[in-house]
Amino acid sequence: MTDEFSPKPPSCFDCAHQATERLDEMFVGIVQEKRIALGQRPAERPVFRKLHGVAHGTLEMRADLPADLKVGIFAHRRLPAWVRFSSDTSPTSPDLQSTLGIGVKLFGVAGSDALGTHGDTADIIMQNYPVFFVDDAEQMCEFTYAGVVDGDYPGYLAKHPTTAKILDDMARVEGSVLTTTYWAILPFRCGDRFVKYRLDPETPPENVPNDAADYLATDLALRLSQRPYRFRFMVQLRTNPATMPLDRATVDWPESESPFVEVGILELPRQDVNERGQPEYGQGLAYNIWRVPEVNAPAKESTIAAARKVVYASSADVRHIANGQPLQDPTAPRPAAETKAEPDHCIVKAVIYPSIGIARVGTSPHDYFIGPEVSDPPPAPPGFYRDGHGALKRQAARFRVYGVNARGVIVKELTADDAKITWSVELANTKAAWYGFELALDIPEAASAPPTVLRNAAVADRTRLSIKPGRRAVSGANAPPQQFDSGEFMGKRVYLGEVFTDAQGRLLVLGGHGHSASFDHSRAITFANNEGWHDDVSDGPVTARVELDGAPLDVVPAWVVVAPPNYGPQQKSVRTLWDLMRDVAIAAGQLPRPARPSFSFDILPIFQRLNGLQWVNAGFAAGFGWRSAFDFASPDWIARLGDGSAANAELRKVIANQFRNDKIDSWSPVPWPWLYGDAMNIPPAQTPLQHASLSNTQLMMLQQWAAGDFDPDYDPARKAPATIEEVPVAAQGETLTRAALEFCLADAFHPGCEMTWPVRAATMYLEPFRFLHAPEGWIEPGLGEVLTSDGVTIPNGPLYGQLPGSITRWMAVPWQTDTASCRSGYDKSYDPYVPSFWPARVPNQVLTEENYAIVMDTGKPMQERLAAFANRAAWIAPLGTTSYTDQINNMIHGFDHLGVVEVRKGPGDAAFPARIEVEDQHEPIKDATDTPQAQKKLRAAGTRVSSQRGTPAVFVDVDLTQIEKVRRFPGGLGRRTE
């Protein structure tokens, strides 16, 4: 059917005299209604089906508009507008070389229109080419018949070269719908004269080809999220009927005879075109070139205009009926933005923040500091984390009470000055009475690990294994400490911490001093399940009774977790505990999935964290550190990463694809981040969970970022709040929670640092980031001697309401043995420094004081300074090199000997960063083998021995490839079933 003898429509299909009726039949009756009958939902237009976006704006006429043009639409000074950008192609077809269309619906044009209706709107429809591809309705009917009925567009075009050429020319490349010129193509009346319309963009075009299928929608959203865009509304007067025909749509009226003149400005303000409901609103709008005042009607001589009048109206009715939408045109525009509710200062209840507070153990008897209360706190001065005797300070968790209105919005903080607050806290440590850790029970690989059995199974009286000092209460300002010192482990009292208040009546919770011991004086021998041992970490509920103006308020409770020390206080892992809990809440439908990520707050932090790990791991220093190939903290890198334009589209895609995706990556250590996963094993387990990945939400946002669909909101001049008082009060609660959890790990739950795998269960939460408390007096069901993946998920079991001690009981006992076992580069044949376990909290390789001094000495040769900067010492060197057992026991009694990585000033020259992070000490721990005789025996055996300070040149760690922590599958790993 593609030869030159392809027939015209038969005489009974009369395009000459029934063009309008036949076009209506083909476009609506054949094409549109057939798609609807086949299940198209929602029903679409027959043409210009692919939506790129809908934007609100205004059309403002020039004040000096000549009187002969100031008619109909143009008699109005300023009109609200809703603008639909689209392509004449299917929604799934690529944008490249598609014909672009723009529909402008103006509101406030009241009265009867040329369509024969009475309303308040006027429509203008344009395309990105100055002429149409056929002259009149008869030709349009024949062209449409050739394709819709005959299925032979090529045959028609072979005999109509003018149409073929125009269609070829219309397939042009456009870089953005906001930088495109649009023409109305048909003539319109302007009073007693005829005119054509054009929209000229004020922003020059950037017509660079882009192979992304929906790049125009992405570009539109990105551009309008940054700034407003304007089009000059142009009119061309018909001055020569001979060269400016009214019914030959393929003819471009010559500008040499009548140039276009500006009559107004169409402005689209900065906005989120993906705001909920906005795309759907735009799709529901119907446009018709005859919906204008009679004085602006299309020229009646244009048969294409006459056909459009009928076809557009008919297709709109069919579409609206199928979609259950009103047939009438709207009388008022959709509000440009959601109306802000009046501030509600009525406090109806109280909420405790942070919802999960983090305290940390330390050896200092009295000194402490308050944990992070903002996401990016300024670094503490050198020496801050130790007392005057070198002991580690404890980290306190501080809690506040906020009064909220009926919507849950914070109205104000409630303090001892305006409310009566009585705090109640219960801490417990139930590790020794719980089950041992073998592997996270919510992953398939758990079936291949050793069974999860009770710790200390030989102890019949299980209550003797739980340290439960009970509840402590404090109230008012400056309440003195109430100690958790009455709990016992195997008949011996154990101190778990204390609570008190500050001058405003805020609660402070301190944990234990990091004391761990065994009741039978045995040595620790393994990473997580040491029989007979206890430590003094803990967790439990934080509640309060609050009276405001003499009336009690309901109080939403919180939780506190006492965790091990933070040896890298400025660092965050690439996936934090806040990231993980956010992902859990989104998957459970408790939080909305972000429509579009923020570069500053969702994307950039991922890269900054990779960069920050340079101070705690030598592999990250080489890969992401200062002046490395991926120095993501440098201004040049930030500028490129934050640029959403097509110029950096491939860069963003390549970078995003470097991150591990469990669905496609195997057990290769290459993808980012270079961190071990929940099923880590040596030799590597053949599972994607051998290594860690970002959360699903982070990965989704990275893909949006790669596509350019993000808010490019980075401001290098922005200063992050240094204290919680600098944060608006309504945002303080969420800020406190985020700050606490972002400095916690969600890396390998093996078992973990602060918390472990149960936090991935949505049933653990009362609301996002807030643990569900077990009812008062609740007795947990027994689970038997062996805990299985099925047993752990029973209703009202351990993954539901929580009891004091329920969060930390899943962790290693004592914590020091696991911390001393979590290192990096177990497989030296791949790399001695990566992958790593928890470098953000438990460093691997660090810059020593000695090397820092060389870097700072500008009198030394540059090469020596650069070498010193690149040199990283083994952080665990103080634990010794005699044996793994010695190391973990040294950690138990000397964990405060290990260095805290502090921020120091750089030397001030361009060769080094302005801030350098340095280990504050490298003090060896004396163990039983640290004698001349033992050292001699080690050397005789060929073991290299660490120096007093320890550097990579002299420190050789013991081989850990055979320890239990990294030998999780003694019987082999079963094949994953998904």
Secondary structure, DSSP 8 states (H G I E B T S, - for coil): --STT-----TTS-TTT-HHHHHHIIIIIIIIHHHHHTT-SS---SSS-EEEEEEEEEEEE-TT--TTT-SGGGG-SEEEEEEEEEESS-TTS-STT--EEEEEEEEEEEEE-TTS-EEEEEEEEEESSSS-SSSSHHHHHHHHIIIIIS--HHHHHHH-HHHHHHHHHHS---S-TTS--EE--S-EEETTEEEEEEEEESS---------TTHHHHHHHHHHHHS-EEEEEEEEE---TTTS-SS-TT----TTTS--EEEEEEEE-S--TTSTTHHHHHHH----TT-S-GGG-B-TT-HHHHHHHHHHHHHHHHHHHHHT--SS--SS---SS-----------EEEEESSEEEEE--S-SS-EEE---SSS-----TTTTB-TTS-B-EEEEEEEEEEE-TTS-EEEEE-TTTEEEEEEEE-BB-GGGSB--SS-TTSGGGGGS--EEBTTTT-S-GGGG-B---EEEEESTT---EEE---EETTEE---EEEEE-TT--EEEE------EETT-----SSSB-TTEE---EEEEEEEEEEETTEEEEEE-EEEEEE---S-TT---SSBHHHHHHHHHHHTTSS---SS-BIIIIIHHHHHHHHHGGGT-HHHHHHHSTTSTT-TTSHHHHHHHT--SGGGHHHHHHHHTTB--TTT--S-S-SBS-BB-TT--SS--SSGGGB----HHHHHHHHHHHTT-SB----TT----SSGGGS-HHHHHHHHHHHHHHTSB-S--SS-SS--GGGG-GGGEEETTEE-B--TT-------SEE-TTGGGSTTSTTSSB-TTTTGGGS-BSHHHHHHH--B-S-TTT-SS-SBS-TTTS-SEE--HHHHHHHH-TTS-HHHHHHHHH--EETTGGG-SS-HHHHHHHHHHHGGGS--EEEEE--SSTTS-SEEEEES-------TT-SHHHHHHHHHTT-----SS--TTT------TTSGGG---TT-------
